[in-house]
Amino acid sequence: MEAAGLSFFSGVSPGRDHWLNAGSGVSGAHYALIFSQTGARVEFVLSGSSGQKNKAMFDHLFTRKSAIESAFGAALNWRRMDDKKASINRVCRDIRRFTTKQTGHQ
């Protein structure tokens, strides 16, 4: 991430959990790195105190979906989640192939 000029997680220390959160500079929105045995994902989470504002921000971003995904370089999983207060944009990657091929462990 440093090579790409990103510093969101530079001040975040790892803990015992399987995720790391970092602020985005926008109130009620944060980035999350989440790891499992088989995958990793990056999420942009809209989780402010107002569900209505979260949905409005999500809808605003969704109108720019093509431009955002083009700038990102991949399709995102857009999750408005009408039954929840939060909304999430995320990208997931299977990391099993890296574990097996690069470390020899499964």
C-alpha positions in Angstrom: 0.0 0.0 0.0 2.9 2.3 0.7 4.1 1.9 -2.9 0.7 3.1 -4.1 0.9 6.1 -1.9 -1.8 4.9 0.5 -1.4 5.6 4.2 -4.8 4.8 5.7 -3.5 2.0 7.9 0.0 3.5 8.7 -1.0 4.4 12.2 -3.0 1.3 12.9 -1.4 -1.4 15.1 -2.4 -5.0 14.6 -4.3 -6.7 17.4 -5.8 -10.1 18.2 -8.7 -9.6 15.8 -8.9 -10.7 12.2 -9.6 -7.1 11.0 -8.1 -3.7 11.0 -10.2 -0.4 10.7 -8.9 3.0 9.6 -10.7 6.3 9.2 -11.5 7.7 5.7 -11.5 11.3 6.6 -15.3 11.4 6.2 -17.4 11.2 9.4 -19.3 7.9 9.6 -17.2 6.2 7.0 -14.2 3.9 7.4 -12.0 1.4 5.7 -11.7 -2.2 7.0 -9.2 -4.9 6.1 -10.7 -8.3 7.0 -8.8 -11.6 6.9 -10.0 -15.2 7.0 -8.3 -18.6 6.4 -9.4 -18.5 2.7 -9.8 -14.9 1.8 -9.2 -11.3 2.4 -11.4 -8.3 1.7 -11.3 -4.6 1.8 -14.5 -2.7 2.7 -15.5 0.9 2.6 -18.2 1.0 5.3 -20.8 3.8 5.7 -21.9 3.4 9.3 -22.7 6.7 10.7 -25.4 7.3 13.4 -28.0 8.0 10.8 -29.1 5.1 8.5 -30.8 7.6 6.2 -27.6 9.6 5.7 -25.7 6.3 5.2 -28.1 5.3 2.4 -27.9 8.8 0.8 -24.1 8.6 0.7 -24.3 5.1 -0.7 -26.8 6.2 -3.4 -24.6 9.2 -4.3 -21.6 6.9 -4.7 -23.6 4.3 -6.6 -24.5 6.9 -9.3 -20.8 7.1 -9.9 -20.3 3.3 -9.9 -18.6 3.0 -13.3 -16.1 5.8 -12.6 -15.3 4.5 -9.1 -14.7 0.9 -10.3 -12.7 2.2 -13.3 -10.4 4.2 -11.0 -10.2 1.3 -8.6 -9.4 -1.2 -11.4 -11.9 -3.9 -10.4 -15.6 -4.5 -9.8 -16.8 -3.9 -6.3 -19.6 -5.7 -4.4 -22.1 -2.9 -3.7 -24.2 -3.8 -0.6 -26.9 -1.2 0.2 -28.4 -3.5 2.8 -31.8 -1.8 3.2 -32.6 -3.8 6.3 -29.5 -2.5 8.1 -28.3 1.0 9.1 -24.9 0.5 7.4 -24.0 0.1 3.7 -20.8 -1.4 2.4 -18.7 -1.4 -0.8 -16.2 -4.2 -0.8 -13.8 -6.3 -2.9 -12.9 -9.9 -1.9 -9.9 -12.0 -2.9 -9.3 -15.7 -2.4 -5.9 -16.1 -0.8 -5.8 -19.9 -0.6 -3.7 -20.1 -3.8 -1.1 -17.7 -2.2 -1.0 -19.8 1.0 -0.4 -23.0 -0.9 1.9 -21.9 -3.7 4.0 -19.4 -1.8 4.4 -21.0 1.6 3.8 -24.6 0.9 1.2 -24.7 3.7 -2.5 -25.4 3.2 
